[in-house]
Amino acid sequence: MRDERTAALATELRRRGLDAPALLLLHAHRPLRPLLGNLAVFLSPLTRPVQSRALQAVSDGLASDDGYDRLIRELEANEERG
């Protein structure tokens, strides 16, 4: 996930008051991330026709360790600022 998309997602989560729950879930599901990424790839032919491009970009970004970690860092940085 590119940095601007990560920042936009973190900002949107914060705007909706979901930054703390999202951060908690991201940390809790960190050990399952490889399995969840494989599941997303497996299900993508079924879900792609009904997903928006923005949701697909988020899904693709979270499928990588780097994107997942960037979102966690962005949410933690938002938490420290707020």
Backbone atoms as SQL, in Angstrom:
CREATE TABLE atoms (id INTEGER PRIMARY KEY, chain TEXT, resi INTEGER, resn TEXT, atom TEXT, x REAL, y REAL, z REAL);
INSERT INTO atoms VALUES
  (1, 'A', 1, 'MET', 'N', 0.846, -1.162, 0.000),
  (2, 'A', 1, 'MET', 'CA', 0.000, 0.000, 0.000),
  (3, 'A', 1, 'MET', 'C', 0.892, 1.225, 0.000),
  (4, 'A', 2, 'ARG', 'N', 0.598, 2.162, -0.880),
  (5, 'A', 2, 'ARG', 'CA', 1.412, 3.375, -0.937),
  (6, 'A', 2, 'ARG', 'C', 1.166, 4.225, 0.296),
  (7, 'A', 3, 'ASP', 'N', 2.145, 5.057, 0.602),
  (8, 'A', 3, 'ASP', 'CA', 2.084, 5.862, 1.822),
  (9, 'A', 3, 'ASP', 'C', 0.855, 6.765, 1.876),
  (10, 'A', 4, 'GLU', 'N', 0.479, 7.377, 0.739),
  (11, 'A', 4, 'GLU', 'CA', -0.680, 8.272, 0.769),
  (12, 'A', 4, 'GLU', 'C', -1.978, 7.492, 0.999),
  (13, 'A', 5, 'ARG', 'N', -2.058, 6.281, 0.481),
  (14, 'A', 5, 'ARG', 'CA', -3.245, 5.452, 0.751),
  (15, 'A', 5, 'ARG', 'C', -3.276, 5.010, 2.206),
  (16, 'A', 6, 'THR', 'N', -2.119, 4.681, 2.746),
  (17, 'A', 6, 'THR', 'CA', -2.037, 4.294, 4.149),
  (18, 'A', 6, 'THR', 'C', -2.462, 5.459, 5.032),
  (19, 'A', 7, 'ALA', 'N', -1.960, 6.644, 4.736),
  (20, 'A', 7, 'ALA', 'CA', -2.323, 7.825, 5.512),
  (21, 'A', 7, 'ALA', 'C', -3.806, 8.130, 5.383),
  (22, 'A', 8, 'ALA', 'N', -4.349, 7.995, 4.178),
  (23, 'A', 8, 'ALA', 'CA', -5.773, 8.261, 3.973),
  (24, 'A', 8, 'ALA', 'C', -6.637, 7.260, 4.736),
  (25, 'A', 9, 'LEU', 'N', -6.244, 6.000, 4.724),
  (26, 'A', 9, 'LEU', 'CA', -6.995, 4.984, 5.460),
  (27, 'A', 9, 'LEU', 'C', -6.921, 5.246, 6.958),
  (28, 'A', 10, 'ALA', 'N', -5.751, 5.572, 7.457),
  (29, 'A', 10, 'ALA', 'CA', -5.593, 5.866, 8.886),
  (30, 'A', 10, 'ALA', 'C', -6.406, 7.104, 9.273),
  (31, 'A', 11, 'THR', 'N', -6.412, 8.109, 8.425),
  (32, 'A', 11, 'THR', 'CA', -7.190, 9.320, 8.690),
  (33, 'A', 11, 'THR', 'C', -8.680, 9.011, 8.724),
  (34, 'A', 12, 'GLU', 'N', -9.139, 8.209, 7.786),
  (35, 'A', 12, 'GLU', 'CA', -10.556, 7.845, 7.739),
  (36, 'A', 12, 'GLU', 'C', -10.959, 7.020, 8.960),
  (37, 'A', 13, 'LEU', 'N', -10.108, 6.095, 9.368),
  (38, 'A', 13, 'LEU', 'CA', -10.388, 5.311, 10.570),
  (39, 'A', 13, 'LEU', 'C', -10.459, 6.212, 11.792),
  (40, 'A', 14, 'ARG', 'N', -9.551, 7.170, 11.858),
  (41, 'A', 14, 'ARG', 'CA', -9.544, 8.102, 12.990),
  (42, 'A', 14, 'ARG', 'C', -10.787, 8.987, 12.969),
  (43, 'A', 15, 'ARG', 'N', -11.179, 9.457, 11.797),
  (44, 'A', 15, 'ARG', 'CA', -12.357, 10.319, 11.668),
  (45, 'A', 15, 'ARG', 'C', -13.614, 9.600, 12.149),
  (46, 'A', 16, 'ARG', 'N', -13.674, 8.312, 11.903),
  (47, 'A', 16, 'ARG', 'CA', -14.843, 7.524, 12.308),
  (48, 'A', 16, 'ARG', 'C', -14.724, 6.976, 13.730),
  (49, 'A', 17, 'GLY', 'N', -13.622, 7.271, 14.397),
  (50, 'A', 17, 'GLY', 'CA', -13.425, 6.805, 15.762),
  (51, 'A', 17, 'GLY', 'C', -13.053, 5.331, 15.838),
  (52, 'A', 18, 'LEU', 'N', -12.503, 4.808, 14.755),
  (53, 'A', 18, 'LEU', 'CA', -12.157, 3.389, 14.694),
  (54, 'A', 18, 'LEU', 'C', -10.667, 3.135, 14.710),
  (55, 'A', 19, 'ASP', 'N', -9.880, 4.153, 15.009),
  (56, 'A', 19, 'ASP', 'CA', -8.431, 3.957, 14.973),
  (57, 'A', 19, 'ASP', 'C', -7.948, 3.021, 16.078),
  (58, 'A', 20, 'ALA', 'N', -8.460, 3.171, 17.284),
  (59, 'A', 20, 'ALA', 'CA', -8.036, 2.285, 18.383),
  (60, 'A', 20, 'ALA', 'C', -8.493, 0.841, 18.161),
  (61, 'A', 21, 'PRO', 'N', -9.765, 0.602, 17.788),
  (62, 'A', 21, 'PRO', 'CA', -10.162, -0.786, 17.511),
  (63, 'A', 21, 'PRO', 'C', -9.401, -1.389, 16.334),
  (64, 'A', 22, 'ALA', 'N', -9.139, -0.579, 15.303),
  (65, 'A', 22, 'ALA', 'CA', -8.396, -1.088, 14.148),
  (66, 'A', 22, 'ALA', 'C', -6.980, -1.466, 14.548),
  (67, 'A', 23, 'LEU', 'N', -6.354, -0.630, 15.353),
  (68, 'A', 23, 'LEU', 'CA', -4.996, -0.909, 15.812),
  (69, 'A', 23, 'LEU', 'C', -4.965, -2.175, 16.666),
  (70, 'A', 24, 'LEU', 'N', -5.939, -2.325, 17.526),
  (71, 'A', 24, 'LEU', 'CA', -6.035, -3.525, 18.352),
  (72, 'A', 24, 'LEU', 'C', -6.198, -4.777, 17.479),
  (73, 'A', 25, 'LEU', 'N', -7.074, -4.712, 16.490),
  (74, 'A', 25, 'LEU', 'CA', -7.285, -5.860, 15.609),
  (75, 'A', 25, 'LEU', 'C', -6.061, -6.148, 14.742),
  (76, 'A', 26, 'LEU', 'N', -5.394, -5.106, 14.272),
  (77, 'A', 26, 'LEU', 'CA', -4.189, -5.316, 13.467),
  (78, 'A', 26, 'LEU', 'C', -3.109, -6.024, 14.276),
  (79, 'A', 27, 'HIS', 'N', -2.914, -5.589, 15.518),
  (80, 'A', 27, 'HIS', 'CA', -1.911, -6.244, 16.374),
  (81, 'A', 27, 'HIS', 'C', -2.334, -7.670, 16.710),
  (82, 'A', 28, 'ALA', 'N', -3.614, -7.873, 16.997),
  (83, 'A', 28, 'ALA', 'CA', -4.097, -9.199, 17.383),
  (84, 'A', 28, 'ALA', 'C', -4.014, -10.203, 16.237),
  (85, 'A', 29, 'HIS', 'N', -4.209, -9.723, 15.009),
  (86, 'A', 29, 'HIS', 'CA', -4.220, -10.627, 13.864),
  (87, 'A', 29, 'HIS', 'C', -2.877, -10.686, 13.134),
  (88, 'A', 30, 'ARG', 'N', -1.869, -10.021, 13.683),
  (89, 'A', 30, 'ARG', 'CA', -0.541, -10.011, 13.044),
  (90, 'A', 30, 'ARG', 'C', -0.014, -11.421, 12.771),
  (91, 'A', 31, 'PRO', 'N', -0.122, -12.367, 13.712),
  (92, 'A', 31, 'PRO', 'CA', 0.390, -13.716, 13.422),
  (93, 'A', 31, 'PRO', 'C', -0.382, -14.426, 12.304),
  (94, 'A', 32, 'LEU', 'N', -1.616, -14.011, 12.073),
  (95, 'A', 32, 'LEU', 'CA', -2.436, -14.639, 11.032),
  (96, 'A', 32, 'LEU', 'C', -2.310, -13.951, 9.680),
  (97, 'A', 33, 'ARG', 'N', -1.566, -12.847, 9.596),
  (98, 'A', 33, 'ARG', 'CA', -1.495, -12.065, 8.374),
  (99, 'A', 33, 'ARG', 'C', -1.128, -12.882, 7.143),
  (100, 'A', 34, 'PRO', 'N', -0.138, -13.772, 7.189),
  (101, 'A', 34, 'PRO', 'CA', 0.165, -14.559, 5.984),
  (102, 'A', 34, 'PRO', 'C', -1.013, -15.438, 5.551),
  (103, 'A', 35, 'LEU', 'N', -1.680, -16.040, 6.510),
  (104, 'A', 35, 'LEU', 'CA', -2.833, -16.877, 6.193),
  (105, 'A', 35, 'LEU', 'C', -3.985, -16.044, 5.631),
  (106, 'A', 36, 'LEU', 'N', -4.238, -14.881, 6.235),
  (107, 'A', 36, 'LEU', 'CA', -5.299, -14.009, 5.748),
  (108, 'A', 36, 'LEU', 'C', -4.985, -13.470, 4.359),
  (109, 'A', 37, 'GLY', 'N', -3.713, -13.198, 4.096),
  (110, 'A', 37, 'GLY', 'CA', -3.311, -12.757, 2.756),
  (111, 'A', 37, 'GLY', 'C', -3.561, -13.833, 1.720),
  (112, 'A', 38, 'ASN', 'N', -3.243, -15.075, 2.064),
  (113, 'A', 38, 'ASN', 'CA', -3.501, -16.182, 1.139),
  (114, 'A', 38, 'ASN', 'C', -4.999, -16.381, 0.935),
  (115, 'A', 39, 'LEU', 'N', -5.772, -16.205, 1.983),
  (116, 'A', 39, 'LEU', 'CA', -7.223, -16.330, 1.874),
  (117, 'A', 39, 'LEU', 'C', -7.788, -15.244, 0.963),
  (118, 'A', 40, 'ALA', 'N', -7.262, -14.036, 1.077),
  (119, 'A', 40, 'ALA', 'CA', -7.710, -12.945, 0.218),
  (120, 'A', 40, 'ALA', 'C', -7.398, -13.240, -1.248),
  (121, 'A', 41, 'VAL', 'N', -6.226, -13.799, -1.514),
  (122, 'A', 41, 'VAL', 'CA', -5.871, -14.161, -2.893),
  (123, 'A', 41, 'VAL', 'C', -6.795, -15.262, -3.404),
  (124, 'A', 42, 'PHE', 'N', -7.079, -16.243, -2.565),
  (125, 'A', 42, 'PHE', 'CA', -7.943, -17.355, -2.940),
  (126, 'A', 42, 'PHE', 'C', -9.366, -16.876, -3.252),
  (127, 'A', 43, 'LEU', 'N', -9.869, -15.938, -2.454),
  (128, 'A', 43, 'LEU', 'CA', -11.242, -15.467, -2.624),
  (129, 'A', 43, 'LEU', 'C', -11.383, -14.316, -3.624),
  (130, 'A', 44, 'SER', 'N', -10.276, -13.758, -4.071),
  (131, 'A', 44, 'SER', 'CA', -10.345, -12.574, -4.932),
  (132, 'A', 44, 'SER', 'C', -11.151, -12.777, -6.217),
  (133, 'A', 45, 'PRO', 'N', -11.115, -13.938, -6.885),
  (134, 'A', 45, 'PRO', 'CA', -11.970, -14.068, -8.075),
  (135, 'A', 45, 'PRO', 'C', -13.464, -13.950, -7.751),
  (136, 'A', 46, 'LEU', 'N', -13.843, -14.310, -6.555),
  (137, 'A', 46, 'LEU', 'CA', -15.252, -14.209, -6.172),
  (138, 'A', 46, 'LEU', 'C', -15.630, -12.811, -5.696),
  (139, 'A', 47, 'THR', 'N', -14.712, -12.142, -5.018),
  (140, 'A', 47, 'THR', 'CA', -15.029, -10.842, -4.428),
  (141, 'A', 47, 'THR', 'C', -14.694, -9.662, -5.329),
  (142, 'A', 48, 'ARG', 'N', -13.808, -9.844, -6.282),
  (143, 'A', 48, 'ARG', 'CA', -13.370, -8.727, -7.131),
  (144, 'A', 48, 'ARG', 'C', -14.518, -8.057, -7.891),
  (145, 'A', 49, 'PRO', 'N', -15.473, -8.803, -8.440),
  (146, 'A', 49, 'PRO', 'CA', -16.555, -8.121, -9.183),
  (147, 'A', 49, 'PRO', 'C', -17.417, -7.197, -8.333),
  (148, 'A', 50, 'VAL', 'N', -17.509, -7.439, -7.036),
  (149, 'A', 50, 'VAL', 'CA', -18.368, -6.604, -6.197),
  (150, 'A', 50, 'VAL', 'C', -17.584, -5.592, -5.364),
  (151, 'A', 51, 'GLN', 'N', -16.258, -5.625, -5.427),
  (152, 'A', 51, 'GLN', 'CA', -15.438, -4.685, -4.668),
  (153, 'A', 51, 'GLN', 'C', -15.172, -3.434, -5.484),
  (154, 'A', 52, 'SER', 'N', -15.104, -2.314, -4.790),
  (155, 'A', 52, 'SER', 'CA', -14.689, -1.089, -5.453),
  (156, 'A', 52, 'SER', 'C', -13.166, -1.120, -5.634),
  (157, 'A', 53, 'ARG', 'N', -12.673, -0.255, -6.484),
  (158, 'A', 53, 'ARG', 'CA', -11.216, -0.198, -6.695),
  (159, 'A', 53, 'ARG', 'C', -10.480, 0.225, -5.435),
  (160, 'A', 54, 'ALA', 'N', -11.078, 1.137, -4.694),
  (161, 'A', 54, 'ALA', 'CA', -10.430, 1.605, -3.459),
  (162, 'A', 54, 'ALA', 'C', -10.316, 0.467, -2.452),
  (163, 'A', 55, 'LEU', 'N', -11.374, -0.315, -2.303),
  (164, 'A', 55, 'LEU', 'CA', -11.338, -1.439, -1.373),
  (165, 'A', 55, 'LEU', 'C', -10.346, -2.490, -1.838),
  (166, 'A', 56, 'GLN', 'N', -10.266, -2.713, -3.133),
  (167, 'A', 56, 'GLN', 'CA', -9.306, -3.675, -3.668),
  (168, 'A', 56, 'GLN', 'C', -7.874, -3.208, -3.416),
  (169, 'A', 57, 'ALA', 'N', -7.627, -1.904, -3.563),
  (170, 'A', 57, 'ALA', 'CA', -6.284, -1.363, -3.306),
  (171, 'A', 57, 'ALA', 'C', -5.902, -1.541, -1.844),
  (172, 'A', 58, 'VAL', 'N', -6.842, -1.324, -0.941),
  (173, 'A', 58, 'VAL', 'CA', -6.579, -1.525, 0.488),
  (174, 'A', 58, 'VAL', 'C', -6.294, -2.990, 0.763),
  (175, 'A', 59, 'SER', 'N', -7.107, -3.851, 0.193),
  (176, 'A', 59, 'SER', 'CA', -6.923, -5.293, 0.380),
  (177, 'A', 59, 'SER', 'C', -5.568, -5.742, -0.136),
  (178, 'A', 60, 'ASP', 'N', -5.196, -5.274, -1.311),
  (179, 'A', 60, 'ASP', 'CA', -3.890, -5.625, -1.882),
  (180, 'A', 60, 'ASP', 'C', -2.754, -5.095, -1.016),
  (181, 'A', 61, 'GLY', 'N', -2.919, -3.890, -0.485),
  (182, 'A', 61, 'GLY', 'CA', -1.880, -3.305, 0.351),
  (183, 'A', 61, 'GLY', 'C', -1.697, -4.039, 1.660),
  (184, 'A', 62, 'LEU', 'N', -2.791, -4.487, 2.245),
  (185, 'A', 62, 'LEU', 'CA', -2.700, -5.204, 3.515),
  (186, 'A', 62, 'LEU', 'C', -2.237, -6.637, 3.338),
  (187, 'A', 63, 'ALA', 'N', -2.208, -7.119, 2.104),
  (188, 'A', 63, 'ALA', 'CA', -1.751, -8.484, 1.852),
  (189, 'A', 63, 'ALA', 'C', -0.236, -8.614, 2.023),
  (190, 'A', 64, 'SER', 'N', 0.470, -7.491, 2.016),
  (191, 'A', 64, 'SER', 'CA', 1.922, -7.541, 2.189),
  (192, 'A', 64, 'SER', 'C', 2.295, -7.141, 3.616),
  (193, 'A', 65, 'ASP', 'N', 3.383, -7.702, 4.102),
  (194, 'A', 65, 'ASP', 'CA', 3.870, -7.347, 5.442),
  (195, 'A', 65, 'ASP', 'C', 4.181, -5.861, 5.540),
  (196, 'A', 66, 'ASP', 'N', 4.756, -5.307, 4.487),
  (197, 'A', 66, 'ASP', 'CA', 5.147, -3.904, 4.492),
  (198, 'A', 66, 'ASP', 'C', 3.929, -2.994, 4.621),
  (199, 'A', 67, 'GLY', 'N', 2.897, -3.246, 3.839),
  (200, 'A', 67, 'GLY', 'CA', 1.683, -2.439, 3.907),
  (201, 'A', 67, 'GLY', 'C', 0.995, -2.550, 5.251),
  (202, 'A', 68, 'TYR', 'N', 0.957, -3.753, 5.775),
  (203, 'A', 68, 'TYR', 'CA', 0.341, -4.012, 7.084),
  (204, 'A', 68, 'TYR', 'C', 1.072, -3.234, 8.172),
  (205, 'A', 69, 'ASP', 'N', 2.399, -3.307, 8.151),
  (206, 'A', 69, 'ASP', 'CA', 3.211, -2.600, 9.150),
  (207, 'A', 69, 'ASP', 'C', 3.106, -1.090, 9.003),
  (208, 'A', 70, 'ARG', 'N', 3.021, -0.600, 7.755),
  (209, 'A', 70, 'ARG', 'CA', 2.882, 0.841, 7.541),
  (210, 'A', 70, 'ARG', 'C', 1.577, 1.365, 8.131),
  (211, 'A', 71, 'LEU', 'N', 0.485, 0.591, 7.952),
  (212, 'A', 71, 'LEU', 'CA', -0.789, 1.019, 8.513),
  (213, 'A', 71, 'LEU', 'C', -0.719, 1.037, 10.041),
  (214, 'A', 72, 'ILE', 'N', -0.101, 0.059, 10.640),
  (215, 'A', 72, 'ILE', 'CA', 0.060, 0.041, 12.098),
  (216, 'A', 72, 'ILE', 'C', 0.862, 1.258, 12.550),
  (217, 'A', 73, 'ARG', 'N', 1.977, 1.542, 11.872),
  (218, 'A', 73, 'ARG', 'CA', 2.797, 2.708, 12.254),
  (219, 'A', 73, 'ARG', 'C', 2.005, 4.010, 12.115),
  (220, 'A', 74, 'GLU', 'N', 1.234, 4.125, 11.040),
  (221, 'A', 74, 'GLU', 'CA', 0.443, 5.338, 10.814),
  (222, 'A', 74, 'GLU', 'C', -0.622, 5.505, 11.896),
  (223, 'A', 75, 'LEU', 'N', -1.301, 4.424, 12.257),
  (224, 'A', 75, 'LEU', 'CA', -2.302, 4.511, 13.308),
  (225, 'A', 75, 'LEU', 'C', -1.669, 4.826, 14.662),
  (226, 'A', 76, 'GLU', 'N', -0.504, 4.251, 14.942),
  (227, 'A', 76, 'GLU', 'CA', 0.194, 4.551, 16.192),
  (228, 'A', 76, 'GLU', 'C', 0.656, 6.008, 16.214),
  (229, 'A', 77, 'ALA', 'N', 1.108, 6.528, 15.086),
  (230, 'A', 77, 'ALA', 'CA', 1.527, 7.920, 15.017),
  (231, 'A', 77, 'ALA', 'C', 0.320, 8.845, 15.232),
  (232, 'A', 78, 'ASN', 'N', -0.821, 8.486, 14.646),
  (233, 'A', 78, 'ASN', 'CA', -2.043, 9.266, 14.870),
  (234, 'A', 78, 'ASN', 'C', -2.443, 9.253, 16.337),
  (235, 'A', 79, 'GLU', 'N', -2.282, 8.095, 16.977),
  (236, 'A', 79, 'GLU', 'CA', -2.650, 7.957, 18.382),
  (237, 'A', 79, 'GLU', 'C', -1.763, 8.845, 19.255),
  (238, 'A', 80, 'GLU', 'N', -0.481, 8.917, 18.922),
  (239, 'A', 80, 'GLU', 'CA', 0.447, 9.740, 19.693),
  (240, 'A', 80, 'GLU', 'C', 0.149, 11.236, 19.510),
  (241, 'A', 81, 'ARG', 'N', -0.257, 11.631, 18.291),
  (242, 'A', 81, 'ARG', 'CA', -0.579, 13.020, 18.013),
  (243, 'A', 81, 'ARG', 'C', -1.875, 13.452, 18.695),
  (244, 'A', 82, 'GLY', 'N', -2.854, 12.513, 18.740),
  (245, 'A', 82, 'GLY', 'CA', -4.188, 12.863, 19.258),
  (246, 'A', 82, 'GLY', 'C', -4.259, 12.682, 20.670);
